[in-house]
Amino acid sequence: MGDPNAWYYCLTHQKAEKGVGCRGGDRMGPYPDEATATRALELARQRTEAEDEKDRKWKGN
């Protein structure tokens, strides 16, 4: 169940949507505002790159 006041990024529609919408497996979030939800894929990519870098450092590469 989604928060009716929160923003989500819908992977099906490829856009930010407010409140309860598509099924949870098709959404990312919740996010505090529309601008942040719109950047969901970029934010996920940045977080993944940061974690990958931590892994490389931990492995000594």
Secondary structure by P-SEA (a helix, b strand, c coil): cccccbbbbbcccccccccccccccccccccccaaaaaaaaaaaaaaaaaaaaaaaaaacc
